[in-house]
């Protein structure tokens, strides 16, 4: 049975300020929860309709009914289990390889997909501006499908971070007027900046970009103004790895 206090805590974690206050986040679904457990992300509590799905110590695992799970779930259709986990400690950004930086990406689905892309293309460090959506937002967690356990994500003052790396690594940015990414020999090391869904890369960040890249448009009608940021990220990372 889910207690009143447990229900209140879980519901509060829908908001970033309470996730930060408690140092906790919510994950739902067997696959995502198992990925977090296998990565040794510390479990606070687990609520599931079938405890056989998970290997836990037992004292923080609760068997619930489908109705009880529905009451605490953030999803329209609950997925077997809901886990509350402690937010891991932040790791240092090494800047030894390819680093992806996000300039105010606001959509949880986009961020979740980008985290999965980092995992797929072996980008270990993801740097986010302070205005980028919280990676422990429940929608982001669901969209990562467990990849969040394999990507080091850090929120920073992006201007300061790029200024500190001026001259140390090349900073790439995506713009409509940049050089075609298909025509450039791209390095294994550098910082790739992706911009906001509506406005692209901000002017202050643009001034810190060393190399301007673009994904050329081949469609003849030219009515599509831009690519979705997650789609653009997939193309950029693929080209960096191919080079």
C-alpha positions as CSV (number, residue, x, y, z in Angstrom):
1,X,0.0,0.0,0.0
2,X,1.2,3.5,-0.8
3,X,1.1,5.8,2.2
4,X,-0.1,9.4,2.1
5,X,3.4,10.7,2.7
6,X,4.9,8.5,-0.1
7,X,2.2,9.7,-2.5
8,X,2.9,13.3,-1.6
9,X,6.6,12.9,-2.0
10,X,6.3,11.3,-5.4
11,X,3.9,13.9,-6.7
12,X,6.1,16.7,-5.6
13,X,9.0,15.3,-7.7
14,X,7.1,16.4,-10.8
15,X,8.5,19.8,-10.1
16,X,12.2,20.6,-10.5
17,X,12.5,22.6,-7.2
18,X,11.4,19.6,-5.2
19,X,13.7,17.2,-7.1
20,X,16.5,19.5,-6.2
21,X,15.3,19.9,-2.6
22,X,15.0,16.1,-2.0
23,X,17.8,15.0,-4.3
24,X,15.4,12.5,-5.9
25,X,13.8,11.8,-9.3
26,X,11.2,9.4,-10.6
27,X,11.6,6.7,-13.3
28,X,8.8,4.5,-14.7
29,X,8.7,1.2,-16.5
30,X,10.5,-2.0,-16.1
31,X,13.3,-1.4,-18.7
32,X,14.2,2.1,-17.4
33,X,14.2,1.0,-13.8
34,X,16.3,-2.0,-14.5
35,X,18.8,0.1,-16.4
36,X,19.1,2.4,-13.4
37,X,19.5,-0.4,-10.9
38,X,22.1,-2.1,-13.1
39,X,24.0,1.1,-13.2
40,X,24.0,1.2,-9.4
41,X,22.0,4.4,-9.2
42,X,20.8,4.4,-5.6
43,X,17.2,3.4,-5.1
44,X,15.1,5.3,-2.6
45,X,11.8,3.3,-3.1
46,X,10.2,1.0,-5.7
47,X,6.5,0.5,-6.3
48,X,5.5,-2.4,-8.5
49,X,2.6,-4.7,-9.4
50,X,5.0,-7.6,-9.5
51,X,8.2,-7.7,-7.3
52,X,9.6,-10.6,-9.3
53,X,10.6,-8.2,-12.0
54,X,13.3,-6.6,-9.9
55,X,16.2,-7.7,-7.6
56,X,16.3,-5.3,-4.7
57,X,17.0,-5.5,-1.0
58,X,13.3,-5.7,-0.3
59,X,12.9,-3.2,2.5
60,X,12.3,-0.3,0.1
61,X,10.2,-2.3,-2.4
62,X,6.4,-2.2,-2.2
63,X,3.9,-4.3,-4.0
64,X,1.0,-2.2,-5.2
65,X,-2.2,-2.7,-7.2
66,X,-2.7,-1.4,-10.7
67,X,-5.0,1.2,-9.2
68,X,-2.5,2.4,-6.6
69,X,0.2,2.6,-9.3
70,X,-2.1,4.7,-11.4
71,X,-2.6,7.1,-8.5
72,X,1.1,7.8,-8.2
73,X,2.2,7.5,-11.9
74,X,3.0,10.6,-14.1
75,X,2.0,8.6,-17.2
76,X,-1.4,8.3,-18.8
77,X,-0.9,4.6,-18.9
78,X,1.3,3.3,-16.0
79,X,4.0,0.9,-16.9
80,X,4.2,-1.9,-14.3
81,X,6.4,-0.1,-11.9
82,X,7.6,3.3,-10.5
83,X,10.9,3.9,-8.9
84,X,12.2,6.8,-6.9
85,X,16.0,7.2,-7.2
86,X,18.7,9.5,-5.7
87,X,20.2,11.9,-8.1
88,X,23.8,10.9,-8.7
89,X,26.7,13.1,-7.9
90,X,28.1,15.3,-10.7
91,X,31.2,14.1,-12.4
92,X,34.0,16.3,-13.8
93,X,33.9,17.1,-17.6
94,X,37.1,15.8,-19.0
95,X,37.0,17.5,-22.5
96,X,39.2,14.6,-23.8
97,X,36.9,13.8,-26.7
98,X,33.7,15.1,-28.3
99,X,31.5,17.1,-26.0
100,X,27.9,18.1,-26.8
101,X,26.7,21.4,-25.5
102,X,23.0,22.5,-25.4
103,X,22.0,26.2,-25.5
104,X,18.6,26.4,-23.9
105,X,16.9,23.2,-25.3
106,X,13.5,23.3,-23.6
107,X,11.6,20.2,-24.8
108,X,11.9,17.2,-22.6
109,X,11.4,14.8,-25.5
110,X,14.2,16.5,-27.4
111,X,16.6,16.3,-24.5
112,X,15.8,12.7,-23.8
113,X,16.4,11.8,-27.4
114,X,19.7,13.8,-27.4
115,X,20.9,11.8,-24.3
116,X,20.1,8.6,-26.2
117,X,22.1,9.9,-29.2
118,X,25.1,10.7,-27.0
119,X,25.0,7.2,-25.6
120,X,24.7,5.7,-29.2
121,X,27.6,7.8,-30.6
122,X,29.8,7.4,-27.6
123,X,29.7,11.0,-26.4
124,X,30.3,10.8,-22.7
125,X,29.9,14.4,-21.7
126,X,26.7,16.5,-22.3
127,X,26.9,20.1,-21.1
128,X,23.7,22.0,-20.7
129,X,23.0,25.7,-20.2
130,X,21.2,26.6,-17.0
131,X,18.0,27.2,-18.9
132,X,18.0,23.8,-20.6
133,X,15.2,21.5,-19.4
134,X,16.1,19.4,-16.3
135,X,17.5,16.0,-17.3
136,X,15.7,14.5,-14.3
137,X,12.3,15.7,-15.5
138,X,10.2,12.5,-15.7
139,X,9.5,12.9,-19.4
140,X,13.2,13.2,-20.1
141,X,14.0,10.1,-18.0
142,X,11.4,8.1,-20.0
143,X,12.7,9.3,-23.4
144,X,16.3,8.3,-22.5
145,X,15.2,4.7,-22.1
146,X,18.1,4.2,-19.6
147,X,20.8,6.0,-21.6
148,X,21.0,8.6,-18.8
149,X,23.0,6.1,-16.8
150,X,25.8,6.2,-19.4
151,X,26.1,10.0,-20.2
152,X,27.7,12.5,-17.8
153,X,25.3,15.5,-17.8
154,X,26.2,18.8,-16.2
155,X,24.4,22.1,-16.0
156,X,26.7,25.1,-16.3
157,X,26.9,28.8,-17.2
158,X,27.5,28.0,-20.9
159,X,29.2,31.3,-21.7
160,X,31.7,30.8,-18.9
161,X,32.3,27.2,-19.8
162,X,33.1,28.0,-23.5
163,X,35.2,31.0,-22.5
164,X,37.3,28.7,-20.2
165,X,37.9,26.4,-23.2
166,X,38.7,29.1,-25.7
167,X,41.9,28.1,-27.5
168,X,42.0,24.7,-25.9
169,X,39.4,23.0,-28.2
170,X,37.5,24.0,-31.3
171,X,33.9,25.0,-30.7
172,X,31.5,24.1,-33.4
173,X,28.0,25.6,-33.8
174,X,25.1,24.9,-36.1
175,X,23.8,27.8,-38.3
176,X,21.9,28.2,-41.5
177,X,24.8,30.0,-43.1
178,X,27.6,27.7,-42.0
179,X,29.9,25.4,-44.0
180,X,28.3,22.1,-45.1
181,X,28.9,19.4,-42.5
182,X,29.3,16.9,-45.4
183,X,32.2,18.8,-46.9
184,X,34.3,19.2,-43.7
185,X,36.9,17.0,-42.2
186,X,35.8,16.9,-38.6
187,X,38.0,16.2,-35.6
188,X,37.6,13.5,-32.9
189,X,37.9,16.2,-30.2
190,X,35.8,19.4,-29.8
191,X,32.7,21.0,-28.5
192,X,29.5,20.9,-30.6
193,X,26.9,23.5,-29.7
194,X,23.2,22.9,-30.5
195,X,20.7,25.7,-30.1
196,X,17.2,26.4,-28.8
197,X,14.2,24.9,-30.7
198,X,12.8,28.2,-31.7
199,X,15.7,30.6,-31.8
200,X,18.8,28.5,-32.4
201,X,22.1,29.4,-30.8
202,X,22.0,32.7,-28.9
203,X,24.1,35.7,-29.9
204,X,26.3,35.5,-26.8
205,X,27.1,31.9,-27.5
206,X,27.5,32.5,-31.3
207,X,30.3,34.9,-30.5
208,X,32.3,32.1,-28.9
209,X,31.9,29.6,-31.8
210,X,35.1,28.9,-33.9
211,X,33.6,26.9,-36.7
212,X,30.1,27.4,-38.2
213,X,28.5,24.3,-39.6
214,X,25.2,23.7,-41.4
215,X,23.2,20.7,-42.6
216,X,22.4,21.6,-46.2
217,X,18.8,21.4,-47.4
218,X,18.3,19.2,-50.5
219,X,14.5,19.6,-50.9
220,X,13.6,21.8,-53.8
221,X,10.6,23.6,-52.4
222,X,12.6,25.1,-49.5
223,X,9.5,25.5,-47.3
224,X,11.0,23.7,-44.3
225,X,12.7,26.3,-42.3
226,X,14.8,24.1,-40.0
227,X,15.3,20.7,-38.6
228,X,14.2,19.5,-35.2
229,X,17.2,19.9,-32.8
230,X,17.3,16.2,-31.9
231,X,17.3,15.2,-35.6
232,X,20.0,17.8,-36.3
233,X,22.1,16.4,-33.4
234,X,21.8,12.9,-34.9
235,X,23.1,14.0,-38.2
236,X,25.9,16.1,-36.7
237,X,27.2,13.3,-34.4
238,X,27.0,10.8,-37.2
239,X,29.2,13.0,-39.4
240,X,31.7,13.6,-36.6
241,X,32.0,9.9,-36.0
242,X,32.2,9.1,-39.7
243,X,35.1,11.5,-40.1
